[in-house]
Amino acid sequence: MAAMISVVIPTLNAASSLPGTLAALKPGRDTGLVSEVLISDGGSTDGTQALALAAGARVVGGPAGRGGQLQRGAVAAGGEWLLFLHGDTVLAPEWLFAVEDFVANTNNSARAAAFRFSLDDECPAARRLERIVAWRCTTFGLPFGDQGLLLSRRFYGQVGGFRDLPLMEDVNLVRRIGRRRLSMLPVAATTSARRYQRGGYWRRPARNLLCLGLYFLGVPPRFLIQLYE
């Protein structure tokens, strides 16, 4: 049996999407590969915490802010490996085999892995965005948080873990990991397309790209959060 994994999920009013995320993790829990699912909640008022507890997850509470929530979740987790997921991301069924193979390979003890970006929308614009994200990951080694992140607890500590940032916490960590120490697993992580449907399949990615560019130029995330939202 491969080393056990703690799944850490930051949430804030995620009651509508979290059941799908948790259901996809059930095979991992049934086989023992996933030792725990830990919900790091930022003060939900929609029953997210009760839903998580009823599903057998642990809940850690604290101030809202994904960077800080991920940080608290990692500290509370007990697994030898950590898998970070968003509360509206559903892993494809074959995730179990891909993850088990990754953690069983001792060469990956100082590497990280992310999943293939997918959206739950059948429109052509969604497929176009998926191709753009795949290109970004292949060219720059830059997956975002909605693609999940898997790495050993030891490696997580070595690279400094998540920082308590209001935005770009995923980019900040992935850049410290580095492209050469990052693998892309051929498994879909399907995320809700609501923000693209609401913000536009051109406007929302353009805004994200602008925020990313400003971050790379040194603009602090606390100044970017209003533009992002």
C-alpha positions in Angstrom: 0.0 0.0 0.0 1.3 3.4 -0.9 1.8 6.1 1.7 -1.5 7.6 3.0 -2.8 11.0 1.8 -4.5 13.8 3.5 -6.8 15.7 1.2 -7.1 19.4 2.1 -10.0 21.5 0.8 -10.5 25.2 1.5 -14.1 26.2 1.6 -16.3 29.3 1.9 -20.1 28.7 1.4 -19.4 25.6 -0.8 -22.4 23.5 0.2 -23.7 23.3 -3.4 -20.5 22.0 -4.9 -18.7 20.2 -2.1 -20.8 17.0 -2.3 -19.5 16.2 -5.8 -15.9 16.9 -4.7 -16.2 14.6 -1.7 -18.0 11.8 -3.6 -15.2 11.6 -6.1 -12.7 11.0 -3.2 -14.7 8.1 -1.8 -12.8 5.3 -3.7 -9.6 6.6 -2.2 -11.0 6.5 1.3 -12.5 3.0 0.7 -9.1 1.7 -0.3 -7.2 3.4 2.5 -5.0 5.5 0.2 -6.8 8.6 1.5 -6.4 8.6 5.3 -8.5 11.8 5.8 -10.3 14.6 4.1 -9.8 17.9 5.9 -12.0 20.9 5.2 -10.4 24.2 6.0 -13.4 26.5 6.3 -13.3 30.3 6.2 -16.6 30.9 8.0 -19.3 29.4 5.8 -22.9 30.2 6.7 -24.6 27.9 4.2 -24.2 24.6 6.1 -20.8 23.7 4.5 -19.3 22.6 7.8 -22.2 20.4 8.8 -22.3 18.8 5.3 -18.5 18.0 5.6 -18.8 16.5 9.0 -21.8 14.4 7.9 -19.6 13.1 5.1 -16.9 12.0 7.5 -14.5 14.9 6.9 -12.6 16.8 9.5 -13.2 20.6 9.7 -10.8 23.3 10.7 -12.1 26.8 11.0 -10.4 30.2 10.7 -10.5 33.5 8.9 -11.5 33.5 5.2 -8.6 33.7 2.6 -7.6 30.7 0.6 -3.9 31.0 1.3 -4.4 31.0 5.0 -7.0 28.3 4.8 -4.7 26.0 2.8 -1.9 26.8 5.3 -4.0 25.9 8.3 -5.3 22.7 6.6 -1.8 21.5 5.9 -0.7 22.1 9.5 -3.7 20.1 10.8 -3.3 17.3 8.3 -1.6 14.0 9.4 -0.9 12.3 6.1 2.5 11.6 4.7 1.3 13.1 1.4 -0.9 16.2 0.9 -3.5 16.6 -1.9 -4.9 20.1 -2.1 -8.2 20.5 -4.0 -10.8 23.3 -4.4 -14.3 22.7 -3.1 -15.9 22.8 -6.6 -13.4 20.5 -8.3 -14.3 16.9 -9.1 -11.6 14.4 -10.0 -12.2 11.9 -12.8 -12.5 8.2 -11.6 -9.0 7.3 -12.7 -7.4 9.7 -10.3 -7.0 6.9 -7.8 -4.6 4.9 -10.0 -2.6 7.9 -11.2 -2.1 9.2 -7.7 -1.3 5.8 -6.2 1.4 5.4 -8.9 2.8 8.8 -8.3 3.2 8.5 -4.5 4.5 4.9 -4.8 7.5 6.1 -6.9 10.3 7.1 -4.6 11.7 9.4 -7.2 8.6 11.7 -6.6 9.4 12.4 -3.0 10.7 15.8 -4.0 8.3 16.4 -6.8 4.7 17.7 -7.1 1.8 16.8 -9.4 -1.3 18.5 -10.7 -4.2 17.4 -12.8 -5.5 18.3 -16.2 -7.8 21.3 -16.2 -11.4 20.7 -17.3 -14.7 22.6 -17.1 -18.3 21.3 -16.6 -19.5 23.2 -19.6 -20.1 21.7 -23.1 -19.7 24.9 -25.0 -16.8 25.4 -27.5 -15.5 28.3 -25.4 -14.8 25.9 -22.5 -12.8 23.5 -24.7 -10.8 26.5 -26.0 -10.0 27.6 -22.5 -9.0 24.0 -21.6 -6.5 24.0 -24.5 -5.1 27.3 -23.4 -4.6 26.1 -19.9 -2.9 22.9 -21.1 -0.5 25.0 -23.2 0.3 27.2 -20.2 1.0 24.1 -18.1 3.2 22.5 -20.7 5.1 25.7 -21.6 5.5 27.3 -18.3 4.8 24.6 -15.7 2.2 26.8 -14.2 -1.0 25.0 -13.1 -3.5 26.9 -10.9 -5.2 25.8 -7.7 -8.3 24.5 -9.5 -6.0 21.7 -11.0 -5.2 20.4 -7.5 -1.7 19.9 -6.1 -0.2 16.7 -4.8 3.1 16.5 -2.9 4.8 14.9 0.1 4.5 16.6 3.4 8.3 16.7 3.6 8.6 18.4 0.2 5.8 20.8 1.1 7.8 21.9 4.1 11.0 22.1 2.1 9.6 24.6 -0.4 7.9 26.6 2.4 4.2 25.6 1.9 1.3 27.9 1.1 1.7 31.6 2.1 -1.2 33.4 3.8 -2.0 35.4 0.6 -5.4 36.7 -0.5 -4.6 35.9 -4.1 -1.9 34.0 -6.1 -1.2 31.6 -3.3 -1.2 28.8 -5.8 1.1 30.6 -8.3 3.4 31.6 -5.4 3.9 27.9 -4.3 4.1 26.4 -7.8 6.9 28.9 -8.7 8.9 27.8 -5.7 8.4 24.2 -6.7 9.7 24.9 -10.1 8.8 23.5 -13.5 11.3 20.7 -13.4 9.9 19.3 -10.2 6.3 19.4 -11.4 4.4 16.6 -13.2 1.1 16.8 -15.0 -1.1 13.8 -14.4 -3.3 12.7 -17.3 -6.5 12.9 -15.2 -9.2 15.5 -15.5 -9.9 17.8 -12.6 -13.3 19.2 -13.6 -14.2 22.5 -12.0 -17.3 24.6 -12.1 -17.5 26.9 -15.1 -19.8 29.4 -13.3 -17.3 32.1 -12.9 -16.5 32.0 -16.7 -20.2 31.8 -17.6 -20.8 34.8 -15.3 -17.7 36.8 -16.2 -17.3 35.8 -19.8 -15.0 33.3 -21.5 -12.9 36.1 -22.9 -13.1 38.7 -20.2 -12.5 36.5 -17.2 -9.3 34.8 -18.5 -8.1 38.2 -19.7 -8.6 39.6 -16.2 -6.8 36.6 -14.7 -3.9 37.1 -17.1 -3.7 40.7 -16.2 -3.6 39.9 -12.5 -0.9 37.2 -13.2 1.2 39.7 -15.1 0.9 42.4 -12.5 1.9 39.8 -9.8 5.0 38.8 -11.8 5.8 42.5 -12.0 5.8 42.7 -8.2 2.3 44.1 -7.4 1.3 42.7 -4.0 -1.7 40.3 -4.0 -3.6 42.5 -1.6 -3.8 45.2 -4.3 -4.8 42.6 -7.0 -7.7 41.0 -5.1 -10.3 43.8 -6.0 -9.3 43.6 -9.7 -9.6 39.8 -9.6 -13.0 39.8 -8.0 
